[in-house]
Amino acid sequence: MAAPLSDTPLSPFQTIAVIGLGTMGTGIAEVLAKAGREVVGIDISEAQAARSLAALEASTARAVQRGRLTEQERTAALARVRVSTDLATAADADLVIEVAPESYEIKQQIFRELDGLVRPETILATGTNALSVTRLAAESARPERVLGLHFFNPAPAMKLVEVVSSVLTAPTAVTAVTNLALDLGKEPVAVGDRPGFVADGLLFGYLNQAAAMYEARYASREDIDAAMRLGCGLPMGPLALLDLIGVDTARTVLEAMYAESHDRLHAPAPILKQLSEAGLTGRKSGRGFYTYEAPGSATVVPDALTPLSGGAGAEGRTVASVGVAGSGTMASGIAEVFAKAGYDVVLAARSEEKAQTAKARIGKSLARSVDKGRLTAEAAALILERITPAGSYEAFADVDLALEAVAEDLEVKQQLFATLDKVCKPGAVLATTTSSLPVVACARATSRPQDVIGMHFFNPAPAMKLVEVVRTVLTADDVHATVREVCGRIKKHAVDCGDRAGFIVNALLFPYLNNAIKMVQEHYATLDDIDAAMKLGGGYPMGPFELLDVVGLDVSLAIEKVLHREFRDPGLAPAPLLEHLVAAGCLGRKTGRGFREYARR
């Protein structure tokens, strides 16, 4: 019979048992030992227990070399860790954290055995990120003392810890474990019991879509990964991250998520099953989406799918002068990029005044670069001289590349392309910077659809390295080759993709943002907890709600609608909360209120 929680002061967790000494268990043991806790590491394999101790010794030695620990602190931490293959050594623990393989059978067997071993007041925590904490707790004789404690890999470095309550968990147990997490220097987020919790619940849907995108041969693995790193500032691309996590682990998590949500976005992409069953589970096996130097290695080596350096194919057209249509921030930024690369640029707008205003904006941007020491005043003046403002698109008569950055409205763009068709010389490449509209619809507004291509720059264009190069079914090979070559000359990283809604980045980013909104709408987690979880647990530069408010909720809703219309997937339907905020005029930072409120400038 468990002691009543209300009357029993919870232990300060001086002795903690960690069951399962793989990478995660070893990392958790290190965190606990460094924080002064006595640690009992338990694994059924004697060899694995020995490897875990060796890994702890190597990791703490590196910490000493980097000045993060003293030799004395290292010696004391290692002295606090003992390993065993006998579960009975957990008998005196105040807290048990199991990080055994993601299997109900294995975890339930451990919990049943622990019931007969540990003291009544001991708290049992599961490190699962895919299985139901409630189901595991229900198998225990002390369900009120069972909860989830989800660390992130590598545990010593990652700040986030998700503290997961089931409907059976006592609040005092949650408080005690939350206080422990704070004492370990972690940032705990309290969440309810559903597969993936917050961070993995959002992350794995995104990873799954990236795998499906690759499987459909929409873009290469290298381009998908580069697009998300350079377009969103993520520390790793999704396919490289799947290899790090383990393709088999990702499949298990997604299966659990799909069983609960029945959302097609969580149904594991078939390629995850194929790779898992072939034993191609990622870095740990030496091969997954990429091929590695050896099992366990992080070094990618070329294989049959690695693109040839330099590439082969059609020869491009000569581009010496560029026309940029538009007068907004994106048009100004793109004109600045081309002028910096030495191109003569015609910046045309609907009036001379608008074109002059756009050029003045570029002048201010260059002046900031001068102030920061990135450019000399002379270089800035030369760049600005290369830009000729014009109040009519007739000024594009001699340009080799005409690129539009006008309003994201198909009718407006089609009218502009019909004009470019009349004024641009034969052989000129015509490009659109659309982020969500069909490029082929712009191409069909001309008599030369073979000359039309998408060049999706990211904002702010001078700083962001990525350009999505979007071919339609009508785009000529030499036009594609020309744009790839131009991207190299303006020092941008080009990724190739086909002409479908969202291209690479938005097609992967916006469903993730939409799912974050659904979490808030369903009262599963708060804005602050979700933003913290994705920054601390996923390495994202901004949380989803910070990003939504920066992008603009109206812009986000428009992109969600385009994706939903194109792919007809119910899971892509915009969250009603997003639609309500837009209808109320709460559009983000630009209106002073979106998901959060902002001080008016």
KEDRENNU-978711 format. One record per residue (C-alpha): x, y, z. Coordinates in pm, whole numbers, plus 50000, padded with zeros to 5 digits. Each point is the difference from the previous one (the first is absolute). Layout:
REM KEDRENNU-978711
X Y Z
...
This chain:
REM KEDRENNU-978711
50000 50000 50000
50152 50336 49895
50046 50262 50271
49744 50286 49974
50156 50281 49797
49832 50279 50196
50171 49900 50327
50338 49885 49874
50271 50256 49921
50152 49905 49668
50364 49902 49993
50249 50253 49866
50119 49722 49766
50352 49944 50129
50024 49653 49848
49869 49952 49648
49995 49681 49793
50024 50021 49620
49881 49688 49819
50134 49959 49647
50353 50121 49934
49988 50087 49632
50089 50349 49878
49708 50165 50180
50034 49807 50327
50373 50071 50013
49938 50369 49934
49738 50020 50277
50238 49822 50240
50268 50259 49921
49761 50292 50065
49894 49851 50334
50354 49917 50118
50128 50348 49913
49712 50143 50207
50110 49806 50310
49756 49708 49985
50093 49639 50073
49928 49810 49678
49931 49630 49954
50022 49914 49629
49830 49673 49905
50009 49812 49670
49929 49636 49916
50326 49989 49801
50326 49997 50195
50182 50115 49685
49762 50294 49958
50043 50099 50365
50379 49999 49950
49965 50205 49679
49783 50248 50190
50267 50048 50268
50267 50047 49732
49779 50256 49823
49952 50188 50331
50376 50006 50058
50063 50131 49646
49721 50260 50015
50109 50140 50338
50364 50005 49882
49891 50217 49705
49813 50227 50243
50324 50046 50199
50194 50082 49681
49741 50264 49909
50009 50156 50345
49646 49898 50091
50107 49774 50287
50307 49988 50225
50190 49673 50031
49883 49982 50363
49634 50043 49898
50041 49733 49733
50148 49751 50249
49719 50068 50248
49729 49964 49729
50139 49667 49876
50023 49873 50358
49624 50058 50035
49918 49760 49714
49983 49623 50034
49864 49758 49741
49827 49667 50028
49806 49741 49802
49770 49925 50295
49672 50193 50024
50000 49939 50376
50276 50262 50036
49724 50259 49943
49839 49901 50334
50137 50299 50194
49941 50260 49730
49783 50305 50073
49924 50035 49628
50027 49748 49716
50029 50122 49639
49957 49728 49739
50129 50059 49648
49961 49645 49869
49908 49930 49635
49666 50146 49878
49790 49691 50064
49698 49968 50227
50093 49639 50083
50354 50090 50112
49901 50312 50194
49698 49838 50168
50214 49705 50111
50250 50244 50156
49724 50190 50181
49843 49679 50133
50335 49880 50136
50074 50342 50153
49667 49989 50189
50136 49709 50203
50343 50155 50054
49985 50371 50077
49868 50184 50305
49634 50115 50000
50099 50367 49969
50234 49952 49703
49896 50176 49681
50023 49812 49670
50067 50200 49684
49996 49882 49641
50218 50166 49738
49768 49899 49715
49927 50248 49724
49754 49780 49811
49808 49776 50237
49706 50082 50228
50112 50093 50353
49643 49929 50116
50011 49645 49865
50337 49939 50170
49872 50151 50327
49686 49783 49994
50220 49690 50008
50173 50121 50318
49882 49942 50358
50077 50371 50061
49851 50186 49700
49990 50329 50193
50381 49989 50021
50062 49928 49630
50071 50281 49754
50201 50080 49689
50339 50169 50012
50108 50063 49642
50358 50122 49955
50137 50099 49660
50312 49869 49832
50279 50074 50089
49868 50024 50357
50301 50190 50144
49965 50278 49739
49627 50028 49937
49812 50225 50243
49645 49878 49947
49835 49735 50218
49631 49914 49947
49826 49896 50325
49703 49788 49893
49697 49938 50222
49741 49733 49943
49646 50039 50138
50119 49779 50287
50314 50196 50098
50000 50182 50334
50079 50374 49975
50259 49966 50279
50197 49750 49789
49997 50245 49707
50120 50282 50228
50283 49790 50144
50127 49892 49657
49963 50353 49859
50212 50132 50288
50262 49733 49928
50014 50108 49634
50055 50361 50108
50271 49886 50242
50172 49822 49707
50013 50330 49810
49727 49893 49759
49689 50185 49884
49698 49778 50077
49676 50024 49803
49691 49835 50152
49786 49816 49744
49719 49746 49984
50027 49647 49871
49980 49971 49625
50249 49844 49754
50293 50225 49921
49901 50248 50273
50080 50356 49882
50342 50002 49833
49991 49658 49833
49627 50039 49930
50086 50293 49774
50342 49882 49884
49911 49651 49879
49710 50113 49780
50243 50234 49824
50267 49728 49969
49740 49760 49859
49894 50249 49732
50364 50056 49904
50045 49623 49960
49685 49984 49784
50122 50295 49791
50330 49818 49936
49822 49671 49928
49784 50176 49737
50326 50118 49832
49878 50357 50025
50346 50114 50110
50333 49837 50083
50095 49919 50360
50278 50261 49983
49763 50271 49873
49729 49922 50258
50254 50020 50282
50172 50314 49868
49663 50172 49948
49895 49953 50363
50340 50096 50141
50043 50311 49787
49634 50099 49964
49899 49948 50365
50330 50020 50188
49967 49644 50134
50314 49832 50135
49944 49686 49786
49798 49904 49699
49708 49760 50061
50147 49695 49823
50337 50037 50175
49807 50033 50328
49800 49683 49927
50331 49818 49952
50124 50136 50334
49681 49910 50191
49978 49661 49832
49759 49924 49715
49852 49710 50200
49947 50222 50306
49827 50265 49786
49772 49736 49852
49906 49875 50351
49920 50353 50120
49791 50075 49690
49809 49671 50030
49906 50096 50358
49902 50353 49894
49788 49873 49710
49825 49741 50221
49876 50288 50215
49945 50282 49748
49906 49812 49678
50149 50305 49829
50154 49906 49665
50292 50230 50072
50100 49752 50275
49956 49684 49790
50363 49888 49957
50129 50056 49647
50049 49657 49836
50373 50070 49954
50044 49997 50380
49870 49642 50010
50212 49897 49701
50322 50141 50149
49923 49861 50349
49929 49649 49876
50315 50006 49786
50203 50088 50309
50086 50343 49857
49914 50183 50321
50230 50301 49965
50331 50089 50160
49993 49710 50246
50000 49747 49713
50224 50205 49769
49726 50062 49746
49655 50156 49990
49899 50289 49775
50375 50064 49970
50302 49768 50012
50251 50040 50285
50368 49919 50038
49921 49726 50253
49717 49899 50235
49969 50270 50265
50196 50252 49795
49871 50351 49927
50212 50030 49683
49795 49978 49679
50176 49833 49707
49900 50013 49631
49772 49728 49869
49802 49932 49681
49754 50280 50081
50260 50270 50068
49975 50276 49736
50303 50044 49776
50201 50310 50085
49955 50266 49735
49714 49803 49853
49941 49929 49634
49733 50110 49761
49899 50285 49774
50215 50308 49959
49844 50318 50136
49924 50329 49828
50211 50312 50055
49869 50235 50270
50167 50342 50031
49702 50218 50095
49701 49936 50223
49657 50160 50032
49821 49987 50335
49627 50083 49999
49850 50131 50323
50058 50265 50264
49957 49812 50329
50253 49860 50245
50057 49681 49802
50052 50180 49667
50247 50243 50161
50187 49716 50170
50029 49797 49679
50119 50305 49803
50265 50060 50268
50118 49637 49978
50046 50019 49620
50171 50340 50010
50243 49877 50269
50090 49709 49769
50094 50244 49723
49686 49988 49785
49846 50310 49844
49648 50015 50146
49687 50175 49875
49760 50040 50294
49656 50069 49852
49675 50080 50178
49657 50136 49907
50131 50356 50034
50335 50179 49995
49936 50115 50357
49950 49643 50129
50317 49886 49821
50200 50288 50151
49864 49914 50347
50109 49638 49952
50349 50112 49895
50019 50228 50305
49918 49698 50219
50297 49818 49846
50217 50304 50073
49905 49980 50367
50072 49627 50010
50345 50056 49847
50066 50283 50246
49930 49759 50289
50253 49757 49851
50255 50283 49984
49931 50090 50365
50056 49636 50101
50328 49985 49807
49873 49747 49745
50042 50240 49705
50210 50306 49927
49819 50322 49913
50154 49983 49651
49875 49643 49942
49650 50098 50118
49995 50295 49761
50103 49777 49706
49728 49746 50085
49735 50271 50013
50118 50140 49664
49929 49664 49835
49627 50035 50082
49787 50200 49759
49647 50083 50123
49723 50004 49739
49629 50086 50004
49913 49764 49716
50071 49637 49911
50101 50121 49652
50342 50048 50166
50038 49618 49996
50044 49997 49620
50368 49901 50017
50026 49797 50323
50110 49636 49987
49806 49898 50310
49671 50161 50108
49893 49907 50351
49670 50108 50158
49944 50061 50371
49655 50160 49995
49690 49921 50211
49924 49630 50067
49688 50013 49782
49976 49771 49699
49802 50246 49786
50253 50280 50069
50290 49770 49916
49837 49869 49681
49939 50355 49877
50365 50083 50070
50124 49691 49814
49785 50092 49700
50174 50341 50007
50348 49843 50036
49920 49776 49704
49945 50315 49786
50294 50212 50124
50282 49749 50064
50230 49893 49718
49986 49644 49860
50211 49763 50212
49960 50198 50322
49932 49783 50306
49677 50095 50181
49985 49910 50370
49744 50028 50281
50080 50019 50371
49662 49858 50104
49998 49796 50320
49664 49830 49953
49850 50056 49654
50040 49765 49699
50295 50108 49787
49847 49835 49694
49697 50234 50026
50241 50294 49962
50176 49821 49712
49671 49946 49816
49936 50374 50001
50292 50031 49754
50065 49874 49648
50328 49844 50124
49923 49777 50299
50331 49818 49945
50183 50316 50114
49811 50027 50334
50131 49863 50332
49955 50058 50374
50273 50161 50212
49867 50007 50356
50223 50222 50212
49959 50017 50377
49959 50316 50206
50224 50194 50058
50149 49916 49659
50348 50151 50065
50046 49781 50312
49820 49675 49914
50212 49754 49802
49723 49784 49855
49828 50022 49660
49744 49735 49902
50031 49950 49622
49659 49888 49877
49971 49828 49662
49666 49957 49831
49929 49716 49756
50061 50257 49722
50326 50160 50124
50291 49954 49757
50316 49825 50120
50222 50296 49910
49775 50237 50201
50038 49776 50304
50379 49983 49945
50013 50382 49966
49822 50061 50330
50217 49743 50183
50310 50176 49868
49866 50345 50095
49927 49877 50355
50364 49901 50031
50115 50342 49878
49781 50184 50253
50131 49765 50274
49670 49828 50069
49941 49629 50061
49756 49873 49735
49774 49701 50066
49792 49841 49724
49633 49919 50038
49689 49954 49790
49709 50237 49954
49764 49910 50282
49860 50193 50296
50249 50098 50268
50303 49868 49809
50234 49848 50264
50018 50242 50293
49641 50121 50033
49859 49653 49928
50192 49867 50303
49990 50310 50223
49633 50102 49994
49840 49664 50093
50235 50001 50303
49883 50352 50092
49637 49897 49948
50044 49699 50231
50147 50228 50268
49687 50217 49979
49783 49689 50039
50187 49911 50323
49907 50338 50149
49646 49980 49862
49955 49662 50172
50144 50142 50329
50275 49738 49993
50283 50248 50063
50055 50376 50027
50160 50229 49741
50301 50050 50227
50049 49630 50067
49976 49909 49631
50241 50275 49896
50243 49897 50276
49970 49631 49906
50087 50059 49633
50290 50235 50075
50149 49789 50280
49905 49653 49877
50022 50049 49624
50266 50269 49967
49761 50228 49810
50110 50365 49987
49642 50112 50075
49699 49827 50152
49701 49944 49768
49793 50284 50150
50289 50247 49991
50045 49908 49633
49629 50021 49914
49979 50352 50147
50308 50107 49800
49880 49847 49670
49648 50141 50045
49695 49792 50083
49825 50109 49679
50297 49888 49789
50017 49672 50194
49628 49936 49951
50026 50067 49626
50286 49747 49966
49810 49742 50211
49698 50039 49772
50213 49953 49687
50158 49682 50145
49661 49863 50104
49851 50075 49657
50292 49838 49817
50045 49681 50205
49636 49953 50117
50125 49856 50329
49760 50065 50293
50303 50029 50231
50110 50310 49807
49674 50190 50056
50086 50328 50176
49941 49988 50376
49676 50190 50082
50189 50204 50264
50222 50142 49722
49695 50092 49791
49833 50167 50301
50305 50213 50080
50032 50113 49637
49627 50083 49987
50048 50209 50316
50285 50196 49836
50263 49849 50234
50267 49945 49736
50317 49992 50211
50270 50255 50064
49891 50226 49714
49666 50069 50173
50131 49990 50358
49814 49680 50079
50003 49644 49875
50050 49702 50227
50168 50247 50234
49969 50376 50052
50279 50241 49896
50080 50357 50093
49895 50240 49724
50289 50173 49829
